[in-house]
Amino acid sequence: MLLLETKHFISPFLAHALGSLAGAFLAAKIALSHQMKIALVIGVFFSFGGIMMAFLVGGPVWFTVLDLFLAYIPMSYLGGYYARGRKSKKAH
């Protein structure tokens, strides 16, 4: 890990963030109700995996903090938000 530069951490961060986003989006799309709650549950499960990865693999502190706080729950929220889409207005 000591030989790795900042550029080497872009791919893992994107994989974690986009995986959370896609998983939450898909789960929220499939759900009949409580889409946002289900999307956030996906984010929590991904967060547990990220915490486990941080302890097992290690890495720089800045990457661990960035990964845990920006890749999982925020991206899951965005996935749930995008899955809900726009609510159509009723015509009068």
SEFIMI-217460 format. One record per atom (N, C-alpha, C): atom name; x, y, z. Coordinates in nm, 2 decimals. Layout:
# residues N
<pt atom="CA" xx="X" yy="Y" zz="Z"/>
...
//
This chain:
# residues 92
<pt atom="N" xx="0.08" yy="-0.12" zz="0.00"/>
<pt atom="CA" xx="0.00" yy="0.00" zz="0.00"/>
<pt atom="C" xx="0.09" yy="0.13" zz="0.00"/>
<pt atom="N" xx="0.20" yy="0.12" zz="0.06"/>
<pt atom="CA" xx="0.29" yy="0.23" zz="0.06"/>
<pt atom="C" xx="0.34" yy="0.28" zz="-0.07"/>
<pt atom="N" xx="0.34" yy="0.19" zz="-0.17"/>
<pt atom="CA" xx="0.39" yy="0.23" zz="-0.30"/>
<pt atom="C" xx="0.28" yy="0.29" zz="-0.39"/>
<pt atom="N" xx="0.15" yy="0.28" zz="-0.35"/>
<pt atom="CA" xx="0.04" yy="0.33" zz="-0.43"/>
<pt atom="C" xx="0.03" yy="0.48" zz="-0.42"/>
<pt atom="N" xx="-0.01" yy="0.54" zz="-0.53"/>
<pt atom="CA" xx="-0.03" yy="0.68" zz="-0.54"/>
<pt atom="C" xx="-0.18" yy="0.71" zz="-0.53"/>
<pt atom="N" xx="-0.21" yy="0.84" zz="-0.53"/>
<pt atom="CA" xx="-0.35" yy="0.88" zz="-0.52"/>
<pt atom="C" xx="-0.43" yy="0.82" zz="-0.64"/>
<pt atom="N" xx="-0.37" yy="0.83" zz="-0.76"/>
<pt atom="CA" xx="-0.44" yy="0.78" zz="-0.88"/>
<pt atom="C" xx="-0.49" yy="0.63" zz="-0.87"/>
<pt atom="N" xx="-0.42" yy="0.55" zz="-0.79"/>
<pt atom="CA" xx="-0.45" yy="0.41" zz="-0.78"/>
<pt atom="C" xx="-0.58" yy="0.39" zz="-0.69"/>
<pt atom="N" xx="-0.62" yy="0.49" zz="-0.62"/>
<pt atom="CA" xx="-0.74" yy="0.48" zz="-0.54"/>
<pt atom="C" xx="-0.87" yy="0.53" zz="-0.61"/>
<pt atom="N" xx="-0.86" yy="0.58" zz="-0.73"/>
<pt atom="CA" xx="-0.98" yy="0.63" zz="-0.80"/>
<pt atom="C" xx="-1.07" yy="0.51" zz="-0.84"/>
<pt atom="N" xx="-1.01" yy="0.41" zz="-0.89"/>
<pt atom="CA" xx="-1.09" yy="0.29" zz="-0.94"/>
<pt atom="C" xx="-1.16" yy="0.22" zz="-0.82"/>
<pt atom="N" xx="-1.10" yy="0.20" zz="-0.71"/>
<pt atom="CA" xx="-1.17" yy="0.14" zz="-0.60"/>
<pt atom="C" xx="-1.28" yy="0.23" zz="-0.55"/>
<pt atom="N" xx="-1.26" yy="0.36" zz="-0.54"/>
<pt atom="CA" xx="-1.36" yy="0.45" zz="-0.49"/>
<pt atom="C" xx="-1.48" yy="0.45" zz="-0.59"/>
<pt atom="N" xx="-1.45" yy="0.45" zz="-0.72"/>
<pt atom="CA" xx="-1.56" yy="0.45" zz="-0.81"/>
<pt atom="C" xx="-1.64" yy="0.32" zz="-0.81"/>
<pt atom="N" xx="-1.57" yy="0.21" zz="-0.79"/>
<pt atom="CA" xx="-1.64" yy="0.08" zz="-0.78"/>
<pt atom="C" xx="-1.73" yy="0.08" zz="-0.66"/>
<pt atom="N" xx="-1.68" yy="0.13" zz="-0.55"/>
<pt atom="CA" xx="-1.77" yy="0.13" zz="-0.43"/>
<pt atom="C" xx="-1.89" yy="0.22" zz="-0.44"/>
<pt atom="N" xx="-1.86" yy="0.34" zz="-0.50"/>
<pt atom="CA" xx="-1.97" yy="0.44" zz="-0.51"/>
<pt atom="C" xx="-2.07" yy="0.40" zz="-0.62"/>
<pt atom="N" xx="-2.02" yy="0.35" zz="-0.73"/>
<pt atom="CA" xx="-2.12" yy="0.32" zz="-0.84"/>
<pt atom="C" xx="-2.19" yy="0.18" zz="-0.81"/>
<pt atom="N" xx="-2.12" yy="0.10" zz="-0.73"/>
<pt atom="CA" xx="-2.19" yy="-0.03" zz="-0.69"/>
<pt atom="C" xx="-2.30" yy="0.01" zz="-0.59"/>
<pt atom="N" xx="-2.28" yy="0.10" zz="-0.50"/>
<pt atom="CA" xx="-2.39" yy="0.14" zz="-0.41"/>
<pt atom="C" xx="-2.50" yy="0.21" zz="-0.48"/>
<pt atom="N" xx="-2.46" yy="0.30" zz="-0.57"/>
<pt atom="CA" xx="-2.56" yy="0.37" zz="-0.65"/>
<pt atom="C" xx="-2.65" yy="0.27" zz="-0.73"/>
<pt atom="N" xx="-2.59" yy="0.18" zz="-0.80"/>
<pt atom="CA" xx="-2.66" yy="0.09" zz="-0.89"/>
<pt atom="C" xx="-2.74" yy="-0.01" zz="-0.80"/>
<pt atom="N" xx="-2.69" yy="-0.06" zz="-0.70"/>
<pt atom="CA" xx="-2.76" yy="-0.15" zz="-0.61"/>
<pt atom="C" xx="-2.88" yy="-0.09" zz="-0.55"/>
<pt atom="N" xx="-2.87" yy="0.03" zz="-0.50"/>
<pt atom="CA" xx="-2.98" yy="0.10" zz="-0.44"/>
<pt atom="C" xx="-3.08" yy="0.14" zz="-0.54"/>
<pt atom="N" xx="-3.04" yy="0.18" zz="-0.66"/>
<pt atom="CA" xx="-3.13" yy="0.22" zz="-0.76"/>
<pt atom="C" xx="-3.22" yy="0.10" zz="-0.80"/>
<pt atom="N" xx="-3.15" yy="-0.01" zz="-0.82"/>
<pt atom="CA" xx="-3.22" yy="-0.14" zz="-0.87"/>
<pt atom="C" xx="-3.32" yy="-0.18" zz="-0.76"/>
<pt atom="N" xx="-3.27" yy="-0.18" zz="-0.63"/>
<pt atom="CA" xx="-3.36" yy="-0.23" zz="-0.52"/>
<pt atom="C" xx="-3.48" yy="-0.14" zz="-0.51"/>
<pt atom="N" xx="-3.46" yy="-0.01" zz="-0.52"/>
<pt atom="CA" xx="-3.57" yy="0.09" zz="-0.51"/>
<pt atom="C" xx="-3.66" yy="0.07" zz="-0.63"/>
<pt atom="N" xx="-3.61" yy="0.04" zz="-0.74"/>
<pt atom="CA" xx="-3.70" yy="0.03" zz="-0.86"/>
<pt atom="C" xx="-3.79" yy="-0.10" zz="-0.85"/>
<pt atom="N" xx="-3.73" yy="-0.20" zz="-0.79"/>
<pt atom="CA" xx="-3.80" yy="-0.33" zz="-0.77"/>
<pt atom="C" xx="-3.91" yy="-0.32" zz="-0.66"/>
<pt atom="N" xx="-3.88" yy="-0.24" zz="-0.56"/>
<pt atom="CA" xx="-3.97" yy="-0.23" zz="-0.44"/>
<pt atom="C" xx="-4.10" yy="-0.16" zz="-0.48"/>
<pt atom="N" xx="-4.20" yy="-0.21" zz="-0.42"/>
<pt atom="CA" xx="-4.34" yy="-0.16" zz="-0.44"/>
<pt atom="C" xx="-4.36" yy="-0.04" zz="-0.35"/>
<pt atom="N" xx="-4.30" yy="-0.04" zz="-0.24"/>
<pt atom="CA" xx="-4.32" yy="0.08" zz="-0.15"/>
<pt atom="C" xx="-4.19" yy="0.09" zz="-0.07"/>
<pt atom="N" xx="-4.18" yy="0.21" zz="0.00"/>
<pt atom="CA" xx="-4.06" yy="0.24" zz="0.09"/>
<pt atom="C" xx="-3.93" yy="0.23" zz="0.01"/>
<pt atom="N" xx="-3.94" yy="0.29" zz="-0.11"/>
<pt atom="CA" xx="-3.82" yy="0.28" zz="-0.20"/>
<pt atom="C" xx="-3.69" yy="0.34" zz="-0.13"/>
<pt atom="N" xx="-3.71" yy="0.46" zz="-0.07"/>
<pt atom="CA" xx="-3.59" yy="0.52" zz="-0.01"/>
<pt atom="C" xx="-3.53" yy="0.44" zz="0.10"/>
<pt atom="N" xx="-3.62" yy="0.38" zz="0.19"/>
<pt atom="CA" xx="-3.57" yy="0.30" zz="0.30"/>
<pt atom="C" xx="-3.50" yy="0.18" zz="0.25"/>
<pt atom="N" xx="-3.55" yy="0.12" zz="0.15"/>
<pt atom="CA" xx="-3.48" yy="0.00" zz="0.09"/>
<pt atom="C" xx="-3.35" yy="0.04" zz="0.03"/>
<pt atom="N" xx="-3.34" yy="0.15" zz="-0.04"/>
<pt atom="CA" xx="-3.22" yy="0.20" zz="-0.10"/>
<pt atom="C" xx="-3.11" yy="0.23" zz="0.01"/>
<pt atom="N" xx="-3.16" yy="0.29" zz="0.12"/>
<pt atom="CA" xx="-3.06" yy="0.31" zz="0.23"/>
<pt atom="C" xx="-3.02" yy="0.19" zz="0.30"/>
<pt atom="N" xx="-3.10" yy="0.09" zz="0.31"/>
<pt atom="CA" xx="-3.06" yy="-0.04" zz="0.37"/>
<pt atom="C" xx="-2.95" yy="-0.10" zz="0.28"/>
<pt atom="N" xx="-2.96" yy="-0.09" zz="0.15"/>
<pt atom="CA" xx="-2.85" yy="-0.14" zz="0.06"/>
<pt atom="C" xx="-2.72" yy="-0.06" zz="0.09"/>
<pt atom="N" xx="-2.73" yy="0.07" zz="0.12"/>
<pt atom="CA" xx="-2.62" yy="0.15" zz="0.15"/>
<pt atom="C" xx="-2.55" yy="0.11" zz="0.28"/>
<pt atom="N" xx="-2.64" yy="0.07" zz="0.38"/>
<pt atom="CA" xx="-2.59" yy="0.02" zz="0.51"/>
<pt atom="C" xx="-2.51" yy="-0.11" zz="0.49"/>
<pt atom="N" xx="-2.57" yy="-0.20" zz="0.41"/>
<pt atom="CA" xx="-2.50" yy="-0.33" zz="0.39"/>
<pt atom="C" xx="-2.36" yy="-0.30" zz="0.32"/>
<pt atom="N" xx="-2.36" yy="-0.21" zz="0.22"/>
<pt atom="CA" xx="-2.24" yy="-0.18" zz="0.15"/>
<pt atom="C" xx="-2.14" yy="-0.12" zz="0.25"/>
<pt atom="N" xx="-2.19" yy="-0.03" zz="0.34"/>
<pt atom="CA" xx="-2.10" yy="0.03" zz="0.44"/>
<pt atom="C" xx="-2.04" yy="-0.07" zz="0.53"/>
<pt atom="N" xx="-2.11" yy="-0.18" zz="0.57"/>
<pt atom="CA" xx="-2.05" yy="-0.28" zz="0.65"/>
<pt atom="C" xx="-1.94" yy="-0.35" zz="0.57"/>
<pt atom="N" xx="-1.96" yy="-0.37" zz="0.45"/>
<pt atom="CA" xx="-1.85" yy="-0.43" zz="0.36"/>
<pt atom="C" xx="-1.73" yy="-0.34" zz="0.35"/>
<pt atom="N" xx="-1.76" yy="-0.21" zz="0.34"/>
<pt atom="CA" xx="-1.65" yy="-0.11" zz="0.34"/>
<pt atom="C" xx="-1.57" yy="-0.10" zz="0.46"/>
<pt atom="N" xx="-1.64" yy="-0.11" zz="0.58"/>
<pt atom="CA" xx="-1.57" yy="-0.11" zz="0.71"/>
<pt atom="C" xx="-1.49" yy="-0.24" zz="0.72"/>
<pt atom="N" xx="-1.54" yy="-0.35" zz="0.68"/>
<pt atom="CA" xx="-1.46" yy="-0.47" zz="0.69"/>
<pt atom="C" xx="-1.34" yy="-0.47" zz="0.59"/>
<pt atom="N" xx="-1.36" yy="-0.41" zz="0.48"/>
<pt atom="CA" xx="-1.25" yy="-0.39" zz="0.38"/>
<pt atom="C" xx="-1.14" yy="-0.30" zz="0.44"/>
<pt atom="N" xx="-1.18" yy="-0.20" zz="0.51"/>
<pt atom="CA" xx="-1.09" yy="-0.10" zz="0.57"/>
<pt atom="C" xx="-1.00" yy="-0.17" zz="0.68"/>
<pt atom="N" xx="-1.06" yy="-0.26" zz="0.75"/>
<pt atom="CA" xx="-0.99" yy="-0.33" zz="0.86"/>
<pt atom="C" xx="-0.90" yy="-0.44" zz="0.80"/>
<pt atom="N" xx="-0.95" yy="-0.51" zz="0.70"/>
<pt atom="CA" xx="-0.87" yy="-0.62" zz="0.64"/>
<pt atom="C" xx="-0.76" yy="-0.58" zz="0.55"/>
<pt atom="N" xx="-0.79" yy="-0.49" zz="0.46"/>
<pt atom="CA" xx="-0.70" yy="-0.45" zz="0.36"/>
<pt atom="C" xx="-0.61" yy="-0.33" zz="0.40"/>
<pt atom="N" xx="-0.67" yy="-0.24" zz="0.47"/>
<pt atom="CA" xx="-0.60" yy="-0.12" zz="0.52"/>
<pt atom="C" xx="-0.60" yy="-0.02" zz="0.41"/>
<pt atom="N" xx="-0.50" yy="0.07" zz="0.41"/>
<pt atom="CA" xx="-0.49" yy="0.18" zz="0.32"/>
<pt atom="C" xx="-0.47" yy="0.31" zz="0.39"/>
<pt atom="N" xx="-0.45" yy="0.41" zz="0.31"/>
<pt atom="CA" xx="-0.44" yy="0.55" zz="0.38"/>
<pt atom="C" xx="-0.56" yy="0.59" zz="0.45"/>
<pt atom="N" xx="-0.54" yy="0.66" zz="0.55"/>
<pt atom="CA" xx="-0.66" yy="0.71" zz="0.63"/>
<pt atom="C" xx="-0.75" yy="0.80" zz="0.55"/>
<pt atom="N" xx="-0.69" yy="0.88" zz="0.46"/>
<pt atom="CA" xx="-0.78" yy="0.98" zz="0.38"/>
<pt atom="C" xx="-0.87" yy="0.90" zz="0.29"/>
<pt atom="N" xx="-0.82" yy="0.79" zz="0.24"/>
<pt atom="CA" xx="-0.90" yy="0.71" zz="0.15"/>
<pt atom="C" xx="-1.01" yy="0.63" zz="0.22"/>
<pt atom="N" xx="-0.98" yy="0.58" zz="0.34"/>
<pt atom="CA" xx="-1.08" yy="0.51" zz="0.42"/>
<pt atom="C" xx="-1.19" yy="0.61" zz="0.46"/>
<pt atom="N" xx="-1.16" yy="0.73" zz="0.50"/>
<pt atom="CA" xx="-1.26" yy="0.83" zz="0.54"/>
<pt atom="C" xx="-1.34" yy="0.87" zz="0.42"/>
<pt atom="N" xx="-1.28" yy="0.90" zz="0.31"/>
<pt atom="CA" xx="-1.35" yy="0.94" zz="0.19"/>
<pt atom="C" xx="-1.44" yy="0.83" zz="0.14"/>
<pt atom="N" xx="-1.39" yy="0.71" zz="0.14"/>
<pt atom="CA" xx="-1.47" yy="0.59" zz="0.10"/>
<pt atom="C" xx="-1.59" yy="0.56" zz="0.19"/>
<pt atom="N" xx="-1.57" yy="0.56" zz="0.32"/>
<pt atom="CA" xx="-1.68" yy="0.53" zz="0.41"/>
<pt atom="C" xx="-1.78" yy="0.64" zz="0.42"/>
<pt atom="N" xx="-1.74" yy="0.77" zz="0.40"/>
<pt atom="CA" xx="-1.84" yy="0.88" zz="0.42"/>
<pt atom="C" xx="-1.90" yy="0.93" zz="0.29"/>
<pt atom="N" xx="-1.84" yy="0.90" zz="0.17"/>
<pt atom="CA" xx="-1.90" yy="0.95" zz="0.05"/>
<pt atom="C" xx="-1.94" yy="0.84" zz="-0.05"/>
<pt atom="N" xx="-1.89" yy="0.72" zz="-0.03"/>
<pt atom="CA" xx="-1.92" yy="0.62" zz="-0.14"/>
<pt atom="C" xx="-2.05" yy="0.54" zz="-0.11"/>
<pt atom="N" xx="-2.09" yy="0.52" zz="0.01"/>
<pt atom="CA" xx="-2.19" yy="0.42" zz="0.04"/>
<pt atom="C" xx="-2.33" yy="0.49" zz="0.07"/>
<pt atom="N" xx="-2.35" yy="0.55" zz="0.18"/>
<pt atom="CA" xx="-2.48" yy="0.60" zz="0.21"/>
<pt atom="C" xx="-2.52" yy="0.72" zz="0.12"/>
<pt atom="N" xx="-2.44" yy="0.82" zz="0.09"/>
<pt atom="CA" xx="-2.48" yy="0.92" zz="0.00"/>
<pt atom="C" xx="-2.51" yy="0.87" zz="-0.14"/>
<pt atom="N" xx="-2.44" yy="0.77" zz="-0.19"/>
<pt atom="CA" xx="-2.47" yy="0.72" zz="-0.33"/>
<pt atom="C" xx="-2.59" yy="0.63" zz="-0.32"/>
<pt atom="N" xx="-2.62" yy="0.57" zz="-0.21"/>
<pt atom="CA" xx="-2.74" yy="0.49" zz="-0.20"/>
<pt atom="C" xx="-2.86" yy="0.58" zz="-0.19"/>
<pt atom="N" xx="-2.85" yy="0.70" zz="-0.13"/>
<pt atom="CA" xx="-2.95" yy="0.79" zz="-0.12"/>
<pt atom="C" xx="-2.98" yy="0.85" zz="-0.27"/>
<pt atom="N" xx="-2.88" yy="0.88" zz="-0.34"/>
<pt atom="CA" xx="-2.90" yy="0.92" zz="-0.48"/>
<pt atom="C" xx="-2.96" yy="0.81" zz="-0.56"/>
<pt atom="N" xx="-2.92" yy="0.69" zz="-0.54"/>
<pt atom="CA" xx="-2.99" yy="0.58" zz="-0.62"/>
<pt atom="C" xx="-3.14" yy="0.57" zz="-0.59"/>
<pt atom="N" xx="-3.17" yy="0.58" zz="-0.46"/>
<pt atom="CA" xx="-3.31" yy="0.58" zz="-0.42"/>
<pt atom="C" xx="-3.39" yy="0.70" zz="-0.47"/>
<pt atom="N" xx="-3.32" yy="0.82" zz="-0.47"/>
<pt atom="CA" xx="-3.38" yy="0.94" zz="-0.52"/>
<pt atom="C" xx="-3.41" yy="0.93" zz="-0.67"/>
<pt atom="N" xx="-3.31" yy="0.88" zz="-0.75"/>
<pt atom="CA" xx="-3.33" yy="0.87" zz="-0.89"/>
<pt atom="C" xx="-3.43" yy="0.76" zz="-0.93"/>
<pt atom="N" xx="-3.44" yy="0.65" zz="-0.85"/>
<pt atom="CA" xx="-3.54" yy="0.54" zz="-0.87"/>
<pt atom="C" xx="-3.68" yy="0.59" zz="-0.85"/>
<pt atom="N" xx="-3.70" yy="0.68" zz="-0.76"/>
<pt atom="CA" xx="-3.84" yy="0.73" zz="-0.74"/>
<pt atom="C" xx="-3.89" yy="0.81" zz="-0.85"/>
<pt atom="N" xx="-3.80" yy="0.88" zz="-0.91"/>
<pt atom="CA" xx="-3.83" yy="0.97" zz="-1.03"/>
<pt atom="C" xx="-3.92" yy="1.08" zz="-0.99"/>
<pt atom="N" xx="-3.97" yy="1.15" zz="-1.09"/>
<pt atom="CA" xx="-4.06" yy="1.26" zz="-1.07"/>
<pt atom="C" xx="-4.20" yy="1.21" zz="-1.04"/>
<pt atom="N" xx="-4.27" yy="1.27" zz="-0.95"/>
<pt atom="CA" xx="-4.41" yy="1.24" zz="-0.92"/>
<pt atom="C" xx="-4.49" yy="1.32" zz="-1.01"/>
<pt atom="N" xx="-4.58" yy="1.26" zz="-1.09"/>
<pt atom="CA" xx="-4.66" yy="1.33" zz="-1.18"/>
<pt atom="C" xx="-4.77" yy="1.41" zz="-1.11"/>
<pt atom="N" xx="-4.80" yy="1.53" zz="-1.16"/>
<pt atom="CA" xx="-4.91" yy="1.60" zz="-1.10"/>
<pt atom="C" xx="-5.04" yy="1.56" zz="-1.15"/>
<pt atom="N" xx="-5.14" yy="1.56" zz="-1.07"/>
<pt atom="CA" xx="-5.28" yy="1.52" zz="-1.11"/>
<pt atom="C" xx="-5.34" yy="1.63" zz="-1.19"/>
<pt atom="N" xx="-5.40" yy="1.60" zz="-1.31"/>
<pt atom="CA" xx="-5.47" yy="1.70" zz="-1.39"/>
<pt atom="C" xx="-5.60" yy="1.74" zz="-1.32"/>
<pt atom="N" xx="-5.63" yy="1.87" zz="-1.32"/>
<pt atom="CA" xx="-5.76" yy="1.91" zz="-1.27"/>
<pt atom="C" xx="-5.86" yy="1.93" zz="-1.38"/>
//
